[in-house]
C-alpha cells in the first residue's frame, strides 16, 4: 500500500505528513461521525480547508490529527511561537498573527486530548518509539539546519 503523500504547495508539508499518518493508521471517518462503514480519508484539499491558514505550526497538526481521532502526544522545546522564528523568511509576514492563534491552540490542547510535553526528543528515543512501541512520528525540522 502506498502511503506517500506529496505536498502540493510550498507550505503544506505538515499536512502531507498528517495525511500519511492517517493513511498509515487506516483511519475510518465513521469513528468520529458516528456513522457505520468505512469512508474515504480526507484529501489534501480538505485538510487545507480545515486548517484555514497557510502558516501551519506543529500544534495545528496535533489538533488536526485529534479531530480525526488520532491519539497525539507532542513534544516541543518551545510550546508557543518561538521568538527566533520572527527572523525566518517563511514566518516573517505572519508571525504576529500566528502568535495569538498558536498560543490559544496550546492552551486548548489538554481539553482536546493532546498531551504536550516541554522537552526535546533524542534520535534514540524516536527510534525506540517507532520500533518498540508502534508509534508514528512527525518530525518537523528547518531544512536549512539539515543542509
C-alpha positions as CSV (number, residue, x, y, z in Angstrom):
1,X,0.0,0.0,0.0
2,X,1.4,3.4,-1.0
3,X,1.3,5.8,2.0
4,X,3.3,8.5,0.3
5,X,1.6,11.9,0.0
6,X,3.4,14.7,-1.8
7,X,3.0,18.3,-0.7
8,X,1.0,20.3,-3.3
9,X,2.0,23.8,-2.2
10,X,5.2,25.3,-0.8
11,X,3.7,25.5,2.7
12,X,1.7,22.2,3.2
13,X,4.4,19.7,4.0
14,X,3.0,19.2,7.5
15,X,-0.4,18.5,6.1
16,X,1.1,15.9,3.7
17,X,2.7,14.3,6.8
18,X,-0.6,14.3,8.7
19,X,-2.3,12.6,5.7
20,X,0.4,10.0,5.6
21,X,-0.2,9.3,9.3
22,X,-3.9,9.0,8.7
23,X,-3.2,6.6,5.8
24,X,-0.8,4.6,8.0
25,X,-3.3,4.2,10.8
26,X,-6.0,3.3,8.2
27,X,-8.3,5.9,9.7
28,X,-12.0,5.5,9.2
29,X,-14.1,8.7,9.2
30,X,-17.0,6.8,10.7
31,X,-15.2,6.7,14.0
32,X,-15.8,10.3,14.7
33,X,-19.0,10.9,12.8
34,X,-21.0,8.1,14.4
35,X,-21.8,6.5,11.1
36,X,-21.3,2.9,10.0
37,X,-18.9,1.6,7.5
38,X,-15.6,3.0,6.1
39,X,-15.5,6.3,4.5
40,X,-12.7,7.9,2.4
41,X,-9.7,9.5,4.0
42,X,-9.7,13.3,3.8
43,X,-7.9,14.8,0.8
44,X,-5.1,17.3,1.0
45,X,-7.7,19.9,-0.1
46,X,-9.9,19.0,2.9
47,X,-7.0,19.2,5.3
48,X,-6.0,22.7,3.9
49,X,-9.6,23.9,4.3
50,X,-9.8,22.6,7.9
51,X,-6.7,24.4,8.9
52,X,-7.8,27.7,7.5
53,X,-4.3,29.1,7.3
54,X,-1.2,28.6,5.2
55,X,1.0,29.1,8.2
56,X,0.9,25.6,9.7
57,X,2.6,25.0,13.1
58,X,3.1,21.6,14.8
59,X,0.2,22.4,17.2
60,X,-2.0,22.8,14.1
61,X,-1.1,19.3,13.0
62,X,-1.8,18.0,16.6
63,X,-5.3,19.4,16.6
64,X,-5.9,18.3,13.0
65,X,-5.0,14.7,13.9
66,X,-7.1,14.8,17.1
67,X,-10.0,15.9,15.0
68,X,-9.7,12.7,13.0
69,X,-9.5,10.6,16.2
70,X,-5.7,10.0,16.4
71,X,-4.1,10.0,19.8
72,X,-1.5,12.7,20.0
73,X,1.5,13.2,22.3
74,X,3.5,16.2,21.3
75,X,7.0,17.1,22.4
76,X,8.3,20.6,21.8
77,X,11.2,22.6,23.2
78,X,9.0,25.8,23.0
79,X,5.2,25.5,23.4
80,X,4.2,28.6,21.5
81,X,5.7,30.8,18.9
82,X,9.5,30.8,19.3
83,X,10.6,34.4,19.0
84,X,13.6,33.3,16.9
85,X,11.2,32.5,14.1
86,X,10.5,36.2,13.5
87,X,13.7,36.3,11.5
88,X,12.6,33.3,9.3
89,X,11.7,34.3,5.8
90,X,8.8,31.8,5.9
91,X,7.2,33.3,9.0
92,X,8.2,36.9,8.9
93,X,4.9,38.3,7.4
94,X,2.6,36.2,9.6
95,X,4.3,35.7,12.9
96,X,2.4,38.4,14.7
97,X,-0.9,36.9,13.5
98,X,0.2,33.4,14.4
99,X,1.2,34.3,17.9
100,X,-2.3,34.6,19.3
101,X,-3.7,31.6,17.3
102,X,-0.8,29.3,18.2
103,X,-0.9,30.3,21.9
104,X,-4.7,29.5,22.0
105,X,-4.1,26.1,20.4
106,X,-1.6,25.2,23.0
107,X,-3.9,26.4,25.8
108,X,-6.7,24.2,24.4
109,X,-4.5,21.2,23.8
110,X,-5.3,19.3,27.0
111,X,-9.0,19.8,26.6
112,X,-8.7,18.4,23.1
113,X,-6.9,15.3,24.4
114,X,-3.5,16.4,23.2
115,X,-0.6,15.7,25.6
116,X,2.1,18.4,25.3
117,X,5.5,17.8,26.9
118,X,8.0,20.6,27.0
119,X,11.1,18.7,26.1
120,X,13.1,17.7,23.1
121,X,13.4,14.1,21.8
122,X,16.7,12.4,21.0
123,X,17.1,10.2,17.9
124,X,17.4,7.1,20.1
125,X,14.0,8.0,21.8
126,X,12.5,8.4,18.4
127,X,13.8,5.0,17.2
128,X,12.5,3.3,20.4
129,X,9.1,4.8,20.0
130,X,8.8,3.6,16.4
131,X,10.5,0.2,16.8
132,X,9.3,-0.9,20.2
133,X,6.0,0.9,20.8
134,X,4.4,1.2,17.3
135,X,4.2,4.9,17.3
136,X,4.0,7.1,14.2
137,X,6.2,10.2,14.4
138,X,6.0,13.5,12.6
139,X,9.3,15.2,13.0
140,X,9.4,18.8,11.6
141,X,12.8,20.4,11.1
142,X,14.1,23.5,9.5
143,X,15.6,22.4,6.2
144,X,18.3,25.0,6.5
145,X,19.6,23.1,9.5
146,X,19.8,19.8,7.5
147,X,21.8,21.3,4.7
